Amino acid sequence: MNHRLLILCPGQGCQNSAMYDLARTDPQGAALLECVSPLLPAPSRPDSMFSNRSAQPAIVASSLAMWEALRHDCPPPSLVAGYSVGELAAYGVAGAFRPERTVAIAVQRAALMDACVAPDSPQAMLAISGRRIATLHSQLAPHGFHIAIETGPDSCIAGGPAAHASAISIPGARIAPLPVAVASHTPYLQSAVQPFAKLLAEEDFGTLLAPVLGGIDAALIRGKDEAISHLSRQLAETILWTECMDAAAERGITAALELGPGNALSKMMSARHPGIECRSVADFRSMDGIRNWLAQV
């Protein structure tokens, strides 16, 4: 059988105080974390991990440190994909940006996004499930909310003004606030798109070892111009994660490894495409356990 591996990079929401522990047991993973440590939230302030400025570089650093620890023992991936800020990490995995530069770009990305939030107009994000996405647009619009990420036929993330979040009531839907204070992937972030594109254009861009799935349209990205366009546009456009999962299956992916922290992406992929063997590094107790699994996929 021709095995085809997908590497998955998660977004915000799964960060925790132990998120670097497993990668630190490997010399390469530990070295990268030491290199980028000035860009990461202080260990003594675990609460700060949920601020945008801290969360984005922390998530990217965690995924890339794990990749540094595994890449020499990992089959060459056929595809790389990332959810929200994880899409930036995906380009780091694929070799577009050096790991330390990828984390630094995450810091700048967060700052540009934070600048889109006026002090007197805080923003919020909600997880909504139990209703078909096609029916939600008209129910969210009166409250100034937009669908930010489509995660399934009846589940999504929405973003909009924090002042209106509690007024949203959708019969039959489950609605839960997320610890994110920026309405990512909605028109509220439009003013960050061009500055971020300019920032990316100034970065060195390496040859991709595997194509990256573009979150806004599930397109296969192989070059710098496409990468800049997709990475910047996704700040203010809906992420079609459902289509990304389907595109991976259509490309013949047989196994998927989520670099962590957390296992949300591997669970979503497994539920939608049970024929794909999906694991997260968070499922394992040791690096050797991950390597043994990789040797079998």
Secondary structure, 3 states (H helix, E strand, C coil): CCCCEEEEECCCCCCCCCCCHHHHCCHHHHHHHHHHHHHCCCCCCHHHHHCHHHHHHHHHHHHHHHHHHHHHHCCCCCEEEECCCHHHHHHHHHCCCCHHHHHHHHHHHHHHHHCCCCCCCCEEEEEEECCCHHHHHHHHHHHCCEEEEEEECCEEEEEEEHHHHCCCCCCCCEEEECCCCCCCCCHHHHHHHHHHHHHHHCCCCCCCCCCEECCCCCCEECCHHHHHHHHHHCCCCCEEHHHHHHHHHHCCCCEEEECCCCCHHHHHHHHHCCCCEEEEHHHCCCHHHHHHHHHHC
